Amino acid sequence: MVGGKQATASKRKPSTAILNGEGSVALVPVSQDAVPINCAPIVSSYNDKIRPLLDAVDKLRNLMVMDEGIQLPTIVVVGDQSSGKSSVLESLAGISLPRGQGICTRVPLIMRLQHHSSPQPELSLEYNGIIDPTDEDNISDDIVKATNAIAGGGKGISNTPLTLLVKKNGVPDLTMVDLPGITRVPVHGQPENIYDQIKDMIMEYIKPEESIILNVLSASVDFATCESIQMSQSVDKTGERTLAVVTKVDKAPAEGLLEKVTGDDVNIGLGYVCVRNRIGDETYEEALAIAHELFQTHSLLSKIDKSIVGIPVLAQKLVQIQANSIARNLPEIVKKINDKLNYCLSELNTMPKSLSSVAEAMTAFMQIIGMAKESLRKILLRGEFEEYPKDRRMHCTARLVEMLNQYSDGLHKCDESDPKMNFLVEEINILEEAKGIALPNFLPRNAFLTILQGKVSGISSIPIGFVEQVWSYVEEVVISVLMRHSENYYQLQLSARRAGHNLMAKMKERSTEWMKEIVDMEKLADYTCDPEYVSEWNRLMSQQNAFIDGVLNDEKRPSVVAIEGIGEVEVGVLRQFPHVLGQAFDLKMRMTAYWKVVLRRFVDCMALHLQLSVSNLVNKEMEAEIVNELMGPYGGGIEKMLEESPAVAVKRDKLKKSIKKLTDSKVVLAKIMDSINSYGD
């Protein structure tokens, strides 16, 4: 207790992981006593049975198992620029890191610290598949060179990691990831969005629940407004996986520091550790001794509980936290690796077998064409769409009916199909021009044909446009089905796509020519055996006398007259032609009755033609067209099917690499589990 208030670091009783006799990882409490300052290693006592667990996690990290979506327990070091982050890491590792203005850390630096008994340190850098040995004198320059090789020689950053292995007597067994310091204002040579880039990188590393956040804070700043605190709070609201290191305590005013680290206004669940950074040419041993003396004798700093001050305490806490995290997450890591391995094996097994002979290729070809034809029969002919339950675009019979209905509506709603428009005007004009030396009261047939030909010409673009529309839709469906069934055979896909486009072009051209013939037939002659024509004409003609009387004899001289089956029509101009009004009315009613027959034929014939054409397409023409294309000069023959598509080859290769990576990871974990079990024997 200090000043009646216990430090935040004591809120949670620390523990460390050990291997128990039952072959599993257990957590046990550890001592809170401050670590003595002497020439012993920075962490004086440490359960050496945990070392294999840390090595296993590092091996998994080197295998890049995190690329498979499996997160590993990781201590992530974050802090604002110039917060003293590099000094803290230097003190933990006992080496010099790059210093200077601006961002010193431009890539994720994975620091693997390992205590070993040899007095001769062993240092190496690993990046881009290169392992580069180095030493304490050159480590700083070599880190800069490696960083430039990864991120370029400018001041930009990269998400590609650089691994630093430090084997040295006295260092704590730790693996940490040091990230670029947070800066809001780009300096010359840095991209304008440098803050966003750094923030995105930090969030990627601290977001996983397995990450432990080591937040480095300068004693002089307001913790609540510190950028790194706000980032860690956004992913760790309870603070249960955040440890704060307060640096530069000897340079900042000591007043209020005790309250800041014990009051915990920013919810640091793993507590605080206050440290003094190494200054100038001080050796690491001298810096430790000076810091120890400072926290013992300073009038204000000496009031801070000794269990939360000094680099040795920080090292011990990190070792304990890391061990606990590994112990807690190891069973889930084993499960995730097994699950992902089983998934990859299953995916690989479901991929098509590589074809090794022409006979196998021919068999595969016939199976694919057979399945594609059956799929098209279902969706285009029989209206079965269980293969595409949610894709309404592939419910083809329903869509074709909708398109036919729209086509019919278009024919019936065009100007040529409106009997009220310019009522009897065209008929009167044509009758006037069709006069000849002949008996009166005979309707000239050429007048009827002239009107019919004009109306058919007026709507001819609608059926031609429908042919274009419907075959474009069928082409989309056919190509989609062919691509789905041949997706594993790249060369077949190319041939099938070309064949599909070629065949659809032929079908479209054939239907267009057929429809042009229908248009020409309708223009050539007027004929129907449909009794509805005569019935409709008689019904309309029954109103002729009343209509003529209303136009010519009604004293009110109405401008509009109603005709049942047609509606209200303008009649004012018709009074000028009393001599031909009866013939014009008869001609109009004949055309109105016959036009219904014409429109019905356009729709019915198109529906039957479409059914026959699609049936022939699926059952006869498609297979022959694909065979011709595959065997043609651009197809390369059946032998070409032996070549996998780039997408399939990439997927197969990726799955094999994932399986290798996960299998190797499984072996690493199996050895660890065997070691755990051996302790119980």
Secondary structure as the mmCIF struct_conf table of DSSP 4:
data_model
#
loop_
_struct_conf.conf_type_id
_struct_conf.id
_struct_conf.beg_label_comp_id
_struct_conf.beg_label_asym_id
_struct_conf.beg_label_seq_id
_struct_conf.end_label_comp_id
_struct_conf.end_label_asym_id
_struct_conf.end_label_seq_id
STRN STRN1 VAL A 2 VAL A 2
TURN_TY1_P TURN_TY1_P1 GLY A 3 GLY A 4
STRN STRN2 LYS A 5 LYS A 5
HELX_RH_3T_P HELX_RH_3T_P1 THR A 8 SER A 10
BEND BEND1 LYS A 11 ARG A 12
STRN STRN3 SER A 15 LEU A 19
TURN_TY1_P TURN_TY1_P2 GLY A 21 GLU A 22
BEND BEND2 GLY A 23 SER A 24
STRN STRN4 VAL A 25 PRO A 29
HELX_LH_PP_P HELX_LH_PP_P1 ASP A 33 PRO A 36
BEND BEND3 ASN A 38 ALA A 40
BEND BEND4 ILE A 42 VAL A 43
TURN_TY1_P TURN_TY1_P3 ASP A 48 LYS A 49
BEND BEND5 ILE A 50 ILE A 50
HELX_RH_AL_P HELX_RH_AL_P1 ARG A 51 ASN A 62
TURN_TY1_P TURN_TY1_P4 LEU A 63 MET A 64
HELX_RH_3T_P HELX_RH_3T_P2 VAL A 65 GLU A 68
TURN_TY1_P TURN_TY1_P5 GLY A 69 GLY A 69
STRN STRN5 THR A 74 GLY A 79
STRN STRN6 ASP A 80 ASP A 80
TURN_TY1_P TURN_TY1_P6 GLN A 81 SER A 82
BEND BEND6 SER A 83 GLY A 84
HELX_RH_AL_P HELX_RH_AL_P2 LYS A 85 ALA A 93
TURN_TY1_P TURN_TY1_P7 GLY A 94 GLY A 94
BEND BEND7 ILE A 95 ILE A 95
BEND BEND8 GLN A 101 GLY A 102
BEND BEND9 CYS A 104 CYS A 104
BEND BEND10 VAL A 107 VAL A 107
STRN STRN7 LEU A 109 GLN A 114
BEND BEND11 SER A 117 SER A 117
BEND BEND12 PRO A 119 GLN A 120
STRN STRN8 GLU A 122 TYR A 127
TURN_TY1_P TURN_TY1_P8 ASN A 128 GLY A 129
STRN STRN9 ILE A 130 THR A 134
TURN_TY1_P TURN_TY1_P9 GLU A 136 ASN A 138
HELX_RH_AL_P HELX_RH_AL_P3 ILE A 139 ALA A 151
BEND BEND13 GLY A 153 LYS A 155
BEND BEND14 ASN A 159 THR A 160
STRN STRN10 LEU A 162 LYS A 167
TURN_TY1_P TURN_TY1_P10 ASN A 169 GLY A 170
STRN STRN11 LEU A 174 ASP A 178
HELX_LH_PP_P HELX_LH_PP_P2 PRO A 180 GLY A 181
STRN STRN12 ILE A 182 ILE A 182
BEND BEND15 ARG A 184 VAL A 185
TURN_TY1_P TURN_TY1_P11 HIS A 188 GLY A 189
BEND BEND16 GLN A 190 GLN A 190
TURN_TY1_P TURN_TY1_P12 GLU A 192 ASN A 193
HELX_RH_AL_P HELX_RH_AL_P4 ILE A 194 ILE A 206
BEND BEND17 LYS A 207 PRO A 208
TURN_TY1_P TURN_TY1_P13 GLU A 209 GLU A 210
STRN STRN13 SER A 211 SER A 218
TURN_TY1_P TURN_TY1_P14 ALA A 219 SER A 220
BEND BEND18 VAL A 221 VAL A 221
HELX_RH_3T_P HELX_RH_3T_P3 PHE A 223 THR A 225
HELX_RH_AL_P HELX_RH_AL_P5 GLU A 227 VAL A 235
TURN_TY1_P TURN_TY1_P15 LYS A 237 THR A 238
TURN_TY1_P TURN_TY1_P16 GLU A 240 ARG A 241
STRN STRN14 THR A 242 THR A 247
TURN_TY1_P TURN_TY1_P17 VAL A 249 LYS A 251
BEND BEND19 ALA A 252 ALA A 252
TURN_TY1_P TURN_TY1_P18 GLU A 255 GLY A 256
HELX_RH_AL_P HELX_RH_AL_P6 LEU A 257 GLY A 263
TURN_TY1_P TURN_TY1_P19 ASP A 265 VAL A 266
TURN_TY1_P TURN_TY1_P20 GLY A 269 LEU A 270
STRN STRN15 TYR A 272 CYS A 274
TURN_TY1_P TURN_TY1_P21 GLY A 280 ASP A 281
HELX_RH_AL_P HELX_RH_AL_P7 TYR A 284 THR A 297
TURN_TY1_P TURN_TY1_P22 SER A 299 LEU A 300
HELX_RH_3T_P HELX_RH_3T_P4 LEU A 301 LYS A 303
BEND BEND20 ILE A 304 ILE A 304
HELX_RH_3T_P HELX_RH_3T_P5 LYS A 306 ILE A 308
STRN STRN16 VAL A 309 VAL A 309
BEND BEND21 GLY A 310 GLY A 310
HELX_RH_AL_P HELX_RH_AL_P8 ILE A 311 THR A 350
BEND BEND22 MET A 351 MET A 351
HELX_LH_PP_P HELX_LH_PP_P3 PRO A 352 LEU A 355
BEND BEND23 SER A 357 SER A 357
HELX_RH_AL_P HELX_RH_AL_P9 VAL A 358 LEU A 376
HELX_RH_PI_P HELX_RH_PI_P1 ARG A 377 ARG A 382
TURN_TY1_P TURN_TY1_P23 GLU A 386 GLU A 387
BEND BEND24 TYR A 388 LYS A 390
HELX_RH_3T_P HELX_RH_3T_P6 ARG A 392 MET A 394
HELX_RH_AL_P HELX_RH_AL_P10 CYS A 396 LYS A 413
BEND BEND25 CYS A 414 CYS A 414
HELX_RH_3T_P HELX_RH_3T_P7 ASP A 415 SER A 417
TURN_TY1_P TURN_TY1_P24 PRO A 419 LEU A 424
HELX_RH_AL_P HELX_RH_AL_P11 VAL A 425 GLU A 433
TURN_TY1_P TURN_TY1_P25 ALA A 434 ALA A 434
BEND BEND26 ILE A 437 ALA A 438
TURN_TY1_P TURN_TY1_P26 PRO A 440 ASN A 441
HELX_LH_PP_P HELX_LH_PP_P4 PHE A 442 PRO A 444
HELX_RH_AL_P HELX_RH_AL_P12 ARG A 445 ILE A 459
TURN_TY1_P TURN_TY1_P27 SER A 460 SER A 460
HELX_RH_AL_P HELX_RH_AL_P13 SER A 461 HIS A 485
TURN_TY1_P TURN_TY1_P28 SER A 486 ASN A 488
HELX_RH_AL_P HELX_RH_AL_P14 TYR A 490 LEU A 524
HELX_RH_AL_P HELX_RH_AL_P15 PRO A 531 MET A 541
TURN_TY1_P TURN_TY1_P29 SER A 542 GLN A 543
HELX_RH_AL_P HELX_RH_AL_P16 GLN A 544 LEU A 552
TURN_TY1_P TURN_TY1_P30 ASN A 553 ASN A 553
TURN_TY1_P TURN_TY1_P31 GLU A 555 LYS A 556
BEND BEND27 SER A 559 SER A 559
STRN STRN17 VAL A 560 ILE A 563
TURN_TY1_P TURN_TY1_P32 GLU A 564 ILE A 566
STRN STRN18 GLY A 567 GLU A 570
HELX_RH_3T_P HELX_RH_3T_P8 GLY A 572 GLN A 576
TURN_TY1_P TURN_TY1_P33 PRO A 578 VAL A 580
HELX_RH_AL_P HELX_RH_AL_P17 LEU A 581 ASN A 616
HELX_RH_PI_P HELX_RH_PI_P2 LEU A 617 GLU A 621
HELX_RH_AL_P HELX_RH_AL_P18 MET A 622 MET A 631
BEND BEND28 GLY A 632 GLY A 632
TURN_TY1_P TURN_TY1_P34 PRO A 633 GLY A 635
HELX_RH_3T_P HELX_RH_3T_P9 ILE A 638 LEU A 642
BEND BEND29 GLU A 643 GLU A 643
HELX_LH_PP_P HELX_LH_PP_P5 GLU A 644 SER A 645
HELX_RH_AL_P HELX_RH_AL_P19 PRO A 646 TYR A 679
TURN_TY1_P TURN_TY1_P35 GLY A 680 GLY A 680
#
